[in-house]
Amino acid sequence: MTNRGGKRENAGRPTGQGKYGESTVTMRIPQSQTATVKSFLEAWQRKKAESGGDTAVTEVDEFLTPAISEQPTLLPLFSTKVAAGFPSPADDHVEKQLDVSEFLIDHAASTFFVTIKGDSMIDVGLLPGDKVVVDRSKTPGIGDIVLAVVDREFTIKILDHGANRMPRLLPANSTGAYKPIHIRPDTQFEIFGVVIGSFRRFK
């Protein structure tokens, strides 16, 4: 009799010995999202290394990649504003069919979603719990809302520059509770992507 077959005790790589220093799981992601996931993991590892293992994220919550269906979801888009009631989809007010994914996403391979945490951007309609659409392929410009990493912390702010032409990040909260973030030569700063839209659920 032999004891062949089955999983041997203590076989495989010990927990904590891998690239990320912890156990891993296998998962399937769309091929188009591979570069985005890798970019986020690389930024996460840099943040972990630079902060001595502290990976606390501020002002944004979970990162999500879009699941794009091969069959678009087409819903009626009404061409008239409705003051009360709801028009029938069979009437003449249906202008066209709208695919929600196509409307929100320009480049699927470079797009991901982030959940808003905090109220520093409420004046531009970004509320806690909202999902924002971030596109890494967009070139950021002055006035754009961006997802940035500042001294190992994620934040969503409006990109601007000060009198010395150095970048600064502006909040959008008229209460004065949040101050601009001024980027100095010794600041660890990276624009991780441009916010191109947002969405939320009411029920």
C-alpha positions in Angstrom: 0.0 0.0 0.0 1.2 3.5 -0.8 0.1 6.9 0.3 0.0 8.4 -3.2 -2.5 11.0 -4.5 -4.2 13.9 -2.8 -2.7 17.0 -1.3 0.4 16.4 0.8 0.5 18.1 4.2 2.5 21.4 4.2 2.9 21.1 0.4 3.2 24.3 -1.8 4.5 27.7 -1.0 4.2 28.8 2.7 1.7 31.6 3.3 3.3 35.0 3.2 6.2 34.0 0.9 4.6 35.2 -2.3 5.0 38.6 -4.1 2.4 40.3 -1.9 3.4 38.8 1.4 0.1 37.1 2.0 -2.1 34.3 0.7 -3.6 34.7 -2.8 -6.6 33.5 -4.6 -7.3 32.7 -8.3 -9.9 34.9 -10.0 -11.0 35.6 -13.6 -11.1 39.1 -15.0 -11.8 40.5 -18.4 -8.7 40.4 -20.6 -9.1 44.1 -21.4 -8.8 44.9 -17.6 -5.5 43.2 -17.1 -3.4 46.4 -17.4 -5.7 48.3 -15.1 -5.5 45.7 -12.4 -1.8 45.4 -12.7 -1.4 49.2 -12.5 -3.5 49.4 -9.3 -1.6 46.5 -7.7 1.8 48.1 -8.5 0.6 51.4 -7.0 -0.7 49.5 -3.9 2.7 47.8 -3.5 4.6 51.1 -3.8 2.3 52.6 -1.2 2.8 49.7 1.1 6.6 49.7 0.8 6.9 53.5 1.2 4.5 53.6 4.3 6.2 50.7 6.1 3.2 48.4 5.5 0.4 50.9 6.3 -2.0 50.8 3.3 -4.9 52.9 4.7 -6.7 54.7 1.9 -8.3 58.1 2.5 -11.1 59.9 0.7 -11.8 57.1 -1.6 -13.0 53.6 -0.9 -13.1 50.4 -3.0 -11.7 50.1 -6.5 -13.8 48.2 -9.0 -13.2 47.2 -12.6 -16.2 47.3 -15.1 -17.7 44.1 -16.2 -18.6 44.8 -19.9 -21.2 42.5 -21.4 -20.8 41.4 -25.0 -24.5 42.1 -25.4 -25.2 45.9 -24.7 -28.0 46.8 -22.4 -30.1 49.2 -24.4 -32.7 51.3 -22.6 -35.0 54.0 -23.9 -33.7 57.6 -23.8 -36.5 60.2 -23.7 -36.0 63.4 -25.6 -38.5 65.5 -23.5 -38.2 66.7 -20.0 -40.9 65.2 -17.8 -42.4 67.4 -15.1 -44.7 64.8 -13.6 -45.7 61.3 -14.5 -43.8 59.0 -16.9 -44.2 58.8 -20.6 -45.0 55.5 -22.3 -42.0 53.8 -24.1 -44.4 53.4 -27.0 -45.0 57.1 -27.6 -43.1 59.5 -29.8 -40.8 60.8 -27.1 -38.3 57.9 -27.3 -35.4 59.5 -29.1 -33.0 56.5 -29.2 -31.7 53.5 -27.3 -28.9 54.2 -24.8 -26.3 51.6 -23.7 -25.3 52.6 -20.2 -21.8 51.1 -20.5 -21.1 52.9 -23.7 -22.3 56.2 -22.2 -20.1 55.9 -19.1 -17.0 54.3 -20.5 -14.7 55.5 -23.3 -11.8 53.1 -23.0 -12.7 49.9 -21.2 -9.1 48.6 -20.9 -8.1 51.7 -18.9 -11.2 52.4 -16.9 -12.2 51.5 -13.4 -14.6 52.6 -10.7 -13.9 54.1 -7.3 -16.3 54.6 -4.4 -16.3 58.2 -2.9 -15.5 58.4 0.8 -16.0 61.7 2.5 -17.6 65.0 1.5 -14.7 67.1 0.1 -16.3 67.1 -3.4 -20.0 67.6 -2.7 -20.2 71.0 -4.5 -19.5 69.1 -7.8 -22.1 66.5 -7.0 -19.8 63.8 -5.7 -21.4 62.4 -2.5 -20.2 59.6 -0.1 -21.0 56.3 -1.7 -21.1 57.5 -5.3 -19.2 55.5 -7.9 -16.9 57.6 -10.0 -15.6 56.5 -13.4 -11.8 56.9 -13.7 -10.0 56.7 -17.0 -6.2 56.3 -16.9 -5.8 56.9 -20.6 -7.0 60.5 -20.4 -4.5 63.4 -20.3 -5.3 65.4 -17.2 -5.8 69.2 -17.6 -6.4 72.1 -15.4 -9.9 72.0 -14.1 -10.3 68.3 -14.5 -11.4 66.1 -11.5 -8.6 63.6 -10.9 -7.8 60.6 -8.8 -4.3 61.4 -7.3 -1.9 59.8 -4.9 -0.3 62.4 -2.6 2.3 61.2 -0.1 0.9 57.6 -0.3 -2.7 58.6 0.1 -5.5 58.5 -2.6 -7.6 61.6 -3.0 -10.1 62.9 -5.6 -9.8 66.7 -6.2 -9.8 69.3 -9.0 -6.5 69.8 -10.7 -5.2 73.3 -10.6 -1.9 75.2 -10.3 -0.7 77.9 -8.0 1.2 81.1 -8.7 4.5 79.2 -9.0 2.9 76.9 -11.6 3.3 74.0 -9.3 0.2 71.7 -9.2 -2.4 72.0 -6.5 -5.5 70.0 -5.8 -8.7 71.9 -4.9 -11.6 70.5 -2.9 -15.2 71.3 -3.8 -16.8 72.0 -0.5 -17.9 75.6 0.2 -18.0 75.1 4.0 -14.2 75.7 4.2 -13.6 72.4 6.0 -11.1 71.3 3.3 -8.0 73.2 2.2 -6.2 73.0 -1.1 -3.4 70.5 -1.4 -0.2 72.2 -2.6 2.2 70.0 -4.4 5.8 70.9 -3.5 9.0 69.5 -5.1 9.5 67.0 -2.3 5.8 65.8 -2.4 5.2 62.3 -3.6 2.6 63.0 -6.3 1.0 61.0 -9.1 -2.2 61.5 -11.0 -3.7 58.0 -11.2 -6.5 58.9 -13.6 -9.1 61.4 -14.7 -12.6 61.2 -13.4 -15.0 61.3 -16.4 -18.3 60.6 -14.7 -20.2 59.3 -11.7 -23.4 57.4 -10.8 -25.4 56.5 -7.7 -28.3 54.4 -6.6 -31.2 55.9 -4.7 -33.0 52.7 -3.8 
